[in-house]
């Protein structure tokens, strides 16, 4: 057993009781911000309350079904699916260009269906694994993992804390207290091994509950939205409601979007592989992209946006030391429950952003450090400094790039700029292909 695997208290195939798996699965769901993209999309599309609730419901259901499919049947790794932020701009653009309420969602669904079928085809033909095998060696994979963590940090700190609604001082207090509770729980688990199962494994959910309790005391928890939400509902705003329409322009746009999502989810799989010390086989690569395509297909038919692998969960495993696939299947079941029981989904959505942001920031750092650990095990050459360094520079540059500069770029470039992971992954791949190997000098 190597250094990484020894850090896991529970491996991917280790058994847990149903009660433990259910509790830890809920912890994963609470730490993910899956409700944010549909809320943003509904706002951009000026959806009514019913349509907005339908979009959120579709998102939870697609995330749940996709998580179970990937973990249990396709990727067969602890992988959680959730909506990506990347397609948001494209969905809004296609929606209004295609008649808005008079057929806009039908065109979005049609384009999403075609894109998901292309992902399935890539896996069935075996092309996806061949692309990964030839273009993504360990140094590139480690760089992609590092960039995944780094690129998520602005969302954790900026969107969820500094730019979140409410008083900035109270937001900072909520985030700091939440982080402090998390660190305290992890520390208790380290100092008292007998308490690991209680504190370290459950540290995230304890911190989230502690942060939520403080938010309630400060008056920052929206209990009204929870009280007003209905208890139960069936999906109504699906492809059967909106219809399906195929537009070549929309389809080409979504082909680009799915290429970006494919790069993102590849980074997530690398991160999960590093955290669990489980190499990804050729079969898993191909089956994983099939599962990704089927998950996106289900999301489209339910009337939601495309889903992708979430890197957040790799960070959660690093913190808790639990990588059981049974936990992820339980997370998928929780997503489905949230999809049908609106009041539970409303409670999750009401958890203040700074509380989520505090946990999210720690998770991002663990993902980034796992990427650096992958690189650390390599005997690097001088060329590797640039393969690793330039994507990191690009990631930071894209993060701080003024919106005014992004807006003047072509639309396709804007989609790429919405995903620093994709641009940095492409940069690492290209640099690995073009930089000459130094056969004499190596550095450590």
C-alpha positions in Angstrom: 0.0 0.0 0.0 1.5 3.4 -1.0 1.3 6.7 0.7 -1.9 7.9 -0.9 -3.9 4.7 -0.5 -2.9 4.5 3.2 -4.7 7.8 3.8 -8.1 6.2 2.8 -10.0 4.9 5.7 -12.5 3.2 3.3 -11.5 2.3 -0.2 -13.8 2.3 -3.3 -14.8 -1.3 -3.0 -14.9 -1.5 0.8 -18.2 -2.2 2.5 -20.2 0.2 4.7 -23.5 -0.2 6.4 -26.5 1.2 4.6 -27.0 3.8 7.4 -23.3 5.0 7.1 -23.4 5.1 3.3 -26.7 7.1 3.4 -25.3 9.7 5.9 -22.0 10.1 4.0 -23.8 10.3 0.7 -25.9 13.2 2.0 -22.6 14.9 3.0 -21.5 14.8 -0.6 -24.8 16.2 -1.8 -24.7 19.0 0.8 -21.2 20.1 -0.2 -22.1 20.3 -3.9 -23.6 23.5 -5.4 -25.7 21.6 -8.0 -28.7 24.0 -7.6 -26.7 27.1 -8.6 -26.5 26.6 -12.4 -30.3 26.0 -12.9 -31.0 29.0 -10.7 -28.7 31.1 -12.9 -30.2 29.7 -16.1 -33.8 30.3 -14.9 -32.9 33.9 -14.1 -31.3 34.5 -17.5 -34.2 33.0 -19.3 -36.8 34.9 -17.2 -38.6 31.7 -16.3 -41.7 31.7 -14.2 -41.7 30.0 -10.8 -43.1 26.7 -12.1 -40.6 26.5 -14.9 -37.8 27.4 -12.6 -38.8 24.7 -10.1 -39.0 22.3 -13.0 -35.5 23.1 -14.1 -34.1 22.6 -10.6 -36.0 19.3 -10.3 -34.6 18.1 -13.6 -31.1 19.0 -12.5 -31.4 17.0 -9.3 -32.9 14.0 -11.0 -30.3 14.0 -13.8 -27.5 14.3 -11.2 -28.9 11.4 -9.2 -29.5 9.1 -12.1 -26.1 10.0 -13.7 -24.2 9.5 -10.5 -25.7 6.0 -10.0 -25.1 5.0 -13.7 -21.4 6.2 -13.6 -20.5 4.7 -10.2 -22.4 1.4 -10.5 -22.4 0.5 -14.2 -20.1 2.6 -16.4 -17.1 4.4 -15.0 -17.3 2.1 -11.9 -15.4 4.7 -9.8 -16.8 6.9 -7.1 -18.0 9.7 -9.5 -20.8 12.2 -8.9 -22.5 14.0 -11.8 -23.8 17.5 -11.7 -24.6 20.5 -13.9 -21.7 22.4 -15.4 -21.5 26.2 -15.5 -19.9 26.1 -19.0 -23.2 25.8 -21.0 -25.1 28.6 -19.3 -24.2 31.3 -21.8 -24.8 29.0 -24.8 -28.2 27.9 -23.4 -29.3 31.5 -23.0 -28.0 32.5 -26.4 -29.7 29.6 -28.2 -32.9 30.1 -26.2 -33.4 33.7 -27.3 -32.2 33.2 -30.8 -34.7 30.4 -31.3 -37.8 32.2 -30.2 -37.5 32.2 -26.4 -40.8 30.9 -25.0 -41.9 30.1 -28.6 -39.5 27.1 -29.1 -36.3 28.2 -27.4 -36.1 25.3 -25.0 -37.0 22.8 -27.7 -33.9 23.9 -29.7 -31.7 23.7 -26.6 -32.9 20.2 -25.9 -32.4 19.1 -29.5 -28.8 20.4 -29.6 -28.1 18.8 -26.2 -29.4 15.4 -27.4 -27.1 15.4 -30.5 -24.1 16.4 -28.3 -24.8 13.6 -25.8 -25.1 11.0 -28.6 -21.7 12.0 -29.9 -20.2 11.4 -26.5 -21.8 7.9 -26.5 -20.4 7.2 -30.0 -16.9 8.2 -28.8 -17.0 5.6 -26.1 -18.6 2.9 -28.2 -16.0 3.2 -30.9 -13.1 3.3 -28.4 -11.8 6.6 -29.8 -11.9 8.4 -26.4 -9.5 6.1 -24.7 -7.1 6.2 -27.6 -7.1 10.0 -27.5 -6.5 10.1 -23.7 -3.7 7.4 -24.0 -1.8 9.3 -26.7 -2.3 12.8 -25.5 -2.4 12.7 -21.7 0.7 11.2 -19.9 1.2 11.5 -16.2 2.7 15.0 -16.2 -0.2 16.4 -18.2 -2.7 14.5 -16.0 -1.1 15.9 -12.8 -1.2 19.4 -14.3 -4.9 19.1 -15.2 -5.7 18.0 -11.7 -3.8 21.0 -10.2 -5.6 23.4 -12.6 -9.0 21.8 -11.7 -8.5 22.8 -8.0 -7.0 26.2 -8.8 -9.7 27.1 -11.3 -12.5 26.4 -8.8 -11.0 28.6 -6.1 -12.4 31.9 -7.4 -15.9 30.4 -7.3 -15.4 29.3 -3.7 -14.0 32.6 -2.5 -15.5 35.1 -4.9 -19.0 34.0 -5.9 -19.8 32.3 -2.6 -18.2 34.7 -0.1 -17.0 38.1 -1.3 -19.7 38.5 -4.0 -22.5 36.7 -2.2 -25.7 38.4 -1.1 -25.7 40.0 2.3 -23.3 41.8 4.5 -19.6 41.1 3.6 -18.6 41.0 7.2 -21.2 38.5 8.1 -20.3 36.5 4.9 -16.7 36.3 6.0 -17.7 35.4 9.6 -19.9 32.5 8.3 -17.1 31.2 6.0 -14.4 31.4 8.7 -16.5 29.8 11.4 -17.5 27.0 8.9 -13.8 26.4 8.0 -12.9 26.5 11.7 -15.5 23.8 12.6 -14.2 21.6 9.7 -10.5 21.9 10.8 -11.5 21.3 14.4 -13.4 18.1 13.5 -10.5 16.9 11.3 -8.0 17.7 14.1 -10.1 15.7 16.7 -10.0 12.7 14.3 -6.2 13.0 14.0 -5.5 13.4 17.7 -8.0 10.8 18.8 -8.1 7.9 16.3 -11.0 6.3 18.0 -13.1 9.4 17.2 -12.1 9.4 13.5 -15.3 7.8 12.4 -17.4 10.4 14.2 -15.4 13.6 13.5 -13.1 13.2 10.5 -15.4 11.2 8.3 -18.4 13.5 9.2 -16.4 16.7 9.3 -18.0 18.3 6.3 -21.6 17.8 7.3 -20.9 18.9 10.9 -19.3 22.1 9.5 -22.2 22.7 7.2 -24.7 22.2 10.0 -22.7 24.5 12.3 -22.5 27.2 9.6 -26.2 26.9 8.9 -27.0 27.2 12.6 -24.9 30.4 12.9 -26.6 31.7 9.7 -30.0 31.1 11.3 -28.9 33.0 14.4 -27.7 35.9 12.2 -31.0 35.8 10.3 -29.3 34.8 7.0 -31.1 31.5 6.5 -34.2 31.8 4.2 -36.7 29.6 6.1 -39.6 31.3 4.2 -38.6 29.7 0.9 -38.4 26.3 2.6 -41.9 26.7 4.2 -43.5 27.9 0.9 -42.1 25.0 -1.1 -44.4 22.1 -1.9 -43.6 18.7 -0.4 -43.8 16.5 -3.5 -44.1 17.0 -7.3 -43.6 15.0 -10.5 -41.5 16.3 -13.4 -43.7 18.4 -15.8 -41.3 20.7 -17.7 -39.6 17.9 -19.7 -38.9 17.4 -23.4 -42.6 16.2 -23.6 -43.6 19.7 -22.5 -41.1 21.8 -24.5 -40.8 19.6 -27.6 -37.6 18.8 -29.5 -36.3 20.9 -32.4 -33.0 20.5 -34.3 -31.0 23.6 -35.5 -27.6 23.1 -37.1 -26.3 26.3 -35.6 -27.4 25.3 -32.1 -26.0 21.8 -32.6 -22.6 23.0 -33.7 -22.5 25.3 -30.7 -23.3 22.4 -28.4 -20.7 20.2 -30.0 -18.1 22.8 -28.9 -19.7 22.9 -25.4 -19.6 19.1 -25.1 -15.9 19.1 -26.1 -15.2 21.5 -23.3 -17.3 19.4 -20.9 -15.4 16.3 -21.9 -12.1 18.0 -21.0 -13.6 19.0 -17.7 -14.8 15.6 -16.7 -11.5 14.1 -17.8 -9.8 16.3 -15.3 -12.3 15.2 -12.6 -11.6 11.5 -13.4 -7.8 12.1 -13.1 -8.4 13.8 -9.8 -10.5 11.0 -8.5 -8.0 8.4 -9.7 -5.2 10.3 -7.8 -7.2 10.6 -4.6 -8.3 6.9 -4.6 -5.0 5.6 -6.0 -7.0 3.7 -8.6 -5.5 3.7 -12.2 -8.2 4.2 -14.9 -8.3 1.3 -17.4 -8.9 1.5 -21.1 -12.3 0.0 -20.6 -13.2 2.6 -17.9 -12.3 5.5 -20.1 -14.6 4.3 -22.9 -17.4 3.2 -20.5 -17.1 6.5 -18.6 -17.6 8.7 -21.6 -20.6 6.5 -22.6 -22.0 7.0 -19.1 -21.4 10.7 -19.4 -23.3 10.8 -22.7 -26.2 8.8 -21.3 -26.3 11.1 -18.3 -26.5 14.2 -20.5 -29.1 12.5 -22.7 -31.3 11.9 -19.6 -30.7 15.5 -18.5 -31.9 16.8 -21.8 -35.0 14.6 -21.9 -35.9 15.8 -18.4 -35.6 19.4 -19.6 -32.3 20.2 -17.7 -28.8 21.3 -18.7 -25.8 18.9 -19.5 -24.2 17.2 -16.5 -20.5 16.4 -16.0 -18.3 14.8 -13.4 -17.8 17.0 -10.3 -14.3 17.5 -9.0 -15.7 18.6 -5.6 -16.2 15.0 -4.5 -12.5 14.2 -5.0 -11.7 16.9 -2.4 -14.3 15.5 -0.1 -12.7 12.1 -0.2 -9.3 13.7 0.6 -10.8 15.3 3.7 -12.9 12.4 5.0 -10.8 9.4 3.8 -13.9 7.6 2.6 -14.0 6.6 -1.1 -16.7 4.0 -1.0 -18.7 3.6 -4.2 -21.7 2.7 -2.0 -21.6 6.3 -0.6 -21.8 7.7 -4.1 -24.7 5.5 -5.0 -26.4 6.8 -1.9 -25.6 10.4 -3.0 -27.3 9.6 -6.3 -30.4 8.3 -4.4 -30.4 11.5 -2.3 -30.3 13.6 -5.5 -33.4 11.7 -6.8 -35.2 12.2 -3.4 -34.4 15.9 -3.6 -35.7 15.9 -7.2 -39.2 14.7 -6.1 -39.4 16.3 -2.6 -39.3 20.1 -3.3 -39.1 21.1 0.4 -35.9 19.2 0.9 -34.4 20.7 -2.3 -35.5 24.2 -1.0 -33.6 23.5 2.3 -30.5 22.6 0.4 -30.8 25.7 -1.8 -31.3 27.9 1.3 -28.0 27.1 2.9 -26.1 30.4 2.7 -23.5 30.7 0.0 -20.7 31.6 2.4 -21.2 28.4 4.3 -20.8 26.4 1.1 -17.9 28.6 0.1 -15.9 27.9 3.2 -16.1 24.2 2.7 -15.6 24.6 -1.1 -12.4 26.5 -0.6 -10.8 23.7 1.5 -12.0 21.2 -1.1 -10.4 23.1 -3.9 -7.1 23.2 -2.1 -7.1 19.5 -1.6 -7.8 18.8 -5.3 -4.9 21.1 -6.3 -2.5 19.5 -3.8 -3.4 16.0 -5.1 -2.4 17.2 -8.6 0.9 18.5 -7.3 1.4 15.1 -5.5 1.0 13.3 -8.9 3.6 15.6 -10.4 5.9 15.2 -7.4 6.3 11.4 -8.0 7.7 12.0 -11.5 11.3 12.4 -12.5 10.8 15.7 -14.3 12.8 17.2 -17.1 13.3 20.8 -18.0 10.5 20.8 -20.5 8.1 19.7 -17.7 8.5 23.1 -16.0 6.7 24.7 -19.0 4.1 21.9 -19.3 3.2 22.5 -15.7 3.9 26.2 -15.3 2.3 27.7 -18.4 -1.2 26.1 -17.8 -1.1 27.4 -14.2 -0.2 30.9 -15.5 -3.0 30.7 -18.1 -5.5 29.6 -15.4 -4.7 32.6 -13.3 -4.8 34.9 -16.3 -8.2 33.7 -17.4 -9.6 34.0 -13.8 -8.5 37.7 -13.5 -9.2 38.6 -17.2 -11.6 41.6 -17.4 -15.1 40.8 -18.6 -14.8 43.6 -21.1 -12.0 41.8 -22.8 -13.8 38.5 -22.8 -17.0 40.1 -24.4 -15.1 41.2 -27.5 -13.8 37.7 -28.3 -15.7 35.4 -30.7 -18.5 33.5 -29.1 -16.8 30.1 -29.4 -13.7 31.5 -27.6 -16.0 32.9 -24.9 -17.3 29.3 -24.3 -13.7 28.2 -23.8 -12.9 31.1 -21.5 -15.8 30.0 -19.3 -13.8 26.8 -18.6 -10.2 27.5 -17.6 -9.8 23.8 -17.2 -10.3 23.2 -20.9 -7.9 25.9 -22.1 -5.2 24.8 -19.6 -5.6 21.1 -20.4 -5.3 21.9 -24.1 -2.2 24.0 -23.4 -0.6 21.2 -21.4 -1.3 18.7 -24.1 0.1 20.9 -26.9 3.2 21.8 -24.9 3.8 18.1 -24.2 3.6 17.3 -27.9 5.8 20.2 -29.2 8.5 20.6 -26.6 11.7 18.5 -27.2 12.7 16.0 -24.6 16.0 16.7 -22.7 17.9 13.4 -22.7 20.7 14.5 -20.4 19.6 16.9 -17.8 16.9 16.2 -15.3 15.9 18.0 -12.1 14.1 17.0 -9.0 
